Amino acid sequence: MRASELLRNKFGVSQLYKYEVKQDNEVVLEVYWHPLTIAERESIQKNADSEEAGDFALGMMIRKALDADGKRLFQDGEKAVLKNSVEAAVLQDIQLAMLASGTENKVEEAKADLKS
């Protein structure tokens, strides 16, 4: 097996991760996502409003966050609303979970046809 195949099989975009947004120990929102690829990172950076890490992280969250059915949770036009109307710590927790994408957040080996 080639190294690229091994990496794709173990760490490819078919992996699915989950983060639960909680308030008072109640799950308010479940956020799912597939791992961020280099191509996606470059595209998000290119479309960011600035060079700041916060703009990148918010853009990544908007682009990658999915619901349990694999549909996007946020639309591109919602960036200003999220930035100006939602507690920063809540958004940062989601973004940090997405950037970490470790085994603690792993849901399952998603099927290839669910790629984001």
C-alpha positions as CSV (number, residue, x, y, z in Angstrom):
1,M,0.0,0.0,0.0
2,R,1.3,3.4,-1.0
3,A,1.8,6.0,1.7
4,S,-0.8,8.3,0.2
5,E,-3.4,5.5,0.3
6,L,-2.6,4.8,3.9
7,L,-3.0,8.4,4.8
8,R,-6.2,8.7,2.8
9,N,-7.7,5.6,4.4
10,K,-6.8,6.6,8.0
11,F,-7.2,10.4,7.8
12,G,-9.2,11.1,4.7
13,V,-12.2,13.4,4.2
14,S,-14.6,10.5,4.9
15,Q,-13.9,10.9,8.6
16,L,-16.8,12.5,10.5
17,Y,-16.4,14.6,13.7
18,K,-19.0,16.0,16.1
19,Y,-19.1,18.7,18.7
20,E,-22.0,19.5,21.1
21,V,-22.7,23.0,22.0
22,K,-24.2,23.0,25.5
23,Q,-25.8,25.4,27.9
24,D,-26.5,24.3,31.4
25,N,-25.6,20.7,30.5
26,E,-28.3,20.7,27.8
27,V,-27.2,20.1,24.2
28,V,-28.3,23.2,22.2
29,L,-26.7,22.3,18.9
30,E,-24.8,19.4,17.4
31,V,-22.1,20.4,14.9
32,Y,-20.6,17.8,12.5
33,W,-17.8,18.2,10.0
34,H,-15.3,16.4,7.8
35,P,-11.6,17.2,8.2
36,L,-10.2,20.3,6.7
37,T,-8.1,19.7,3.6
38,I,-5.2,21.9,2.4
39,A,-7.2,22.9,-0.6
40,E,-10.2,24.0,1.6
41,R,-7.9,25.9,3.9
42,E,-6.3,27.8,1.0
43,S,-9.8,28.6,-0.4
44,I,-11.1,29.8,3.0
45,Q,-7.9,32.0,3.5
46,K,-8.4,33.5,0.0
47,N,-12.0,34.4,0.8
48,A,-11.3,35.7,4.3
49,D,-11.9,39.4,5.0
50,S,-8.5,39.8,6.5
51,E,-5.3,37.9,7.5
52,E,-6.5,37.4,11.0
53,A,-6.9,33.9,12.4
54,G,-10.4,34.8,13.7
55,D,-11.7,35.5,10.2
56,F,-10.2,32.2,8.9
57,A,-11.7,30.2,11.8
58,L,-15.1,31.8,11.3
59,G,-15.0,31.2,7.6
60,M,-14.0,27.6,8.2
61,M,-16.8,27.0,10.6
62,I,-19.4,28.5,8.2
63,R,-18.1,26.4,5.4
64,K,-17.5,23.1,7.1
65,A,-20.3,22.9,9.8
66,L,-22.9,20.3,9.0
67,D,-26.1,19.0,10.7
68,A,-26.7,15.3,11.4
69,D,-28.1,14.9,7.8
70,G,-24.9,16.3,6.2
71,K,-26.5,19.7,5.3
72,R,-24.6,22.9,6.0
73,L,-25.6,24.6,9.2
74,F,-24.6,28.1,8.1
75,Q,-24.8,30.0,4.9
76,D,-22.0,32.2,3.5
77,G,-24.1,35.3,4.1
78,E,-24.4,34.7,7.8
79,K,-20.9,35.7,8.7
80,A,-21.8,39.2,9.9
81,V,-24.7,37.9,12.0
82,L,-22.5,35.3,13.7
83,K,-19.6,37.8,14.2
84,N,-21.8,40.5,15.7
85,S,-24.6,38.6,17.5
86,V,-23.2,35.4,19.0
87,E,-21.0,35.1,22.0
88,A,-17.4,34.8,20.9
89,A,-16.5,32.0,23.3
90,V,-19.3,29.8,21.9
91,L,-18.0,30.3,18.3
92,Q,-14.4,29.8,19.4
93,D,-15.2,26.5,21.1
94,I,-16.8,25.2,17.9
95,Q,-13.8,26.4,15.8
96,L,-11.2,25.0,18.2
97,A,-13.0,21.6,18.1
98,M,-13.0,21.7,14.3
99,L,-9.3,22.6,14.1
100,A,-8.4,19.9,16.6
101,S,-10.5,17.2,14.9
102,G,-9.1,14.5,17.2
103,T,-10.3,11.1,18.2
104,E,-12.4,12.5,21.0
105,N,-14.7,14.2,18.5
106,K,-14.7,11.3,16.0
107,V,-18.2,10.0,15.1
108,E,-17.7,7.3,12.6
109,E,-16.0,6.3,9.3
110,A,-18.5,8.2,7.1
111,K,-19.2,6.9,3.7
112,A,-17.3,8.5,0.8
113,D,-20.5,9.8,-0.7
114,L,-21.0,12.1,2.3
115,K,-17.9,14.1,1.5
116,S,-18.2,17.8,2.1
